[in-house]
Amino acid sequence: MQTLKGTIIYGDEFEPIDGYITIDDGIIKKIEESTVATDVIIAPCFVNAHTHIGDSVIKDPPFLPLPELVQPPDGLKHRILRETSYSDLVSSMKASIEDMIQTGTCAFCDFREGGYAGVQALHDAIGNDPRIKTLIFGRPDDEGMNYLDSCDGTGLSSTNDLEPGYIQDILKQTREKKKKFALHAGERDQTDILSALELGPDFLIHLTTAGEKNIKDIADANIPVVVCPRSNYITRSGIPPIAKMLDAGILVAVGTDNVMLNSVNMFSEMEFLVKTNLYDDRQVFKLCTLNGAKILGMDKESGSIKIGKKARLMILTKKSYNMQGIQNPLSGLVRRARPDDIIRII
Ligand SMILES: [Zn+2]
C-alpha cells in the first residue's frame, strides 16, 4: 500500500484536484481531495494508439514523398527492413519500447510488418515487461497468415496497396480467429477511405484527407480513428480534421506512427497537436490517454485516474525550470511538459 500526494489529473474529464491517491497491489483504491499545496502533478500514463516500431532501425531517412518512404513492398523502410538482421531489429525495437516507458507511455498498439517472424521479433523485444502493455497487429507475408495466432489482429497499409479479393480473404481469416482488423486510410488522398470503411474495421488510421462526407460516413459507421499529426506533417500529407471528427462524435486517439519519422515521445505529440490543430488542452490529453485505451479495449484498467483502475501513473514536478510558474496543471502538462519533468513512473 502506498499513498501519493499531488495535483491529480482526475477522472475521465481530467479535472486537476489537489489530494491523495492510495494504491494497493497496483490498483487505485482511494482518491481524497485536500487543500494541501503540492509540488507535483500526478497524471495517467499515455496510450500510444499507433506505432511501427519495427522501423526503429532507421531514424533519419531523407525527406522523401510518402510512397517512396513507407509503401510496401519497395518503399525505403521495407527495403531497409529486408536487409536488417534479426538481432539488430529486436535491439532497436527494445530501445523504442524503453523510450516509451521512460517518456510516460503505459500501452501501445503496433502495426508489425514481416508476417509471423515480424510478430515474433516484437514479442522478443517486449519479453514479459510488466511496465507496458502491447497490442500487436501483424500482416501477411509470403508465408500467409500464420502470424494471427500469436498477435491481436491484422493491421494493413492502404486498400490501394492490395488486391480487393486478397483483402477480403485477410479480413475473413482475421475475423474467423476472432482477432481485430484495422488499416490506414485517407493518408495521401481520399481514394481508399470508402473501401476501408466498407471492410468494417475496428478502427482506421490517419484520415488526414477526410472530407465532410467521409467524416459523416465514419461517424455513422461508428468506427474510431487514430490520428498521427506529427507523421502527417513530416510526410506532407496534411492536417487531419480532428475537431470536425470530434464534433461528428467519432472516437479519436493519437499515435506517433513510424519511429523512422518520429520519436515515440507522446509529450512531443501533445504539444504539436495542441499548438497546430486542436487548441484544446483537455481534448488533447484525452486523445493521448483515455481515447486510446478505449479504442484498444483497455479503458477499464488504463487511460485515466479512477478508483478501481490500475495505477499507471506519471509524477511530474511543477518546480523544474520548464514547469515553474504554471497556473493550470493540465495546460502546463499538455503544452510544455517534457520527459525530463517526470520524477517517477508508477
Ligand atoms: Zn501507420
Residues whose N, C-alpha, C, O or C-beta is under 5 A from the ligand:
A	BS01	ZN	D257
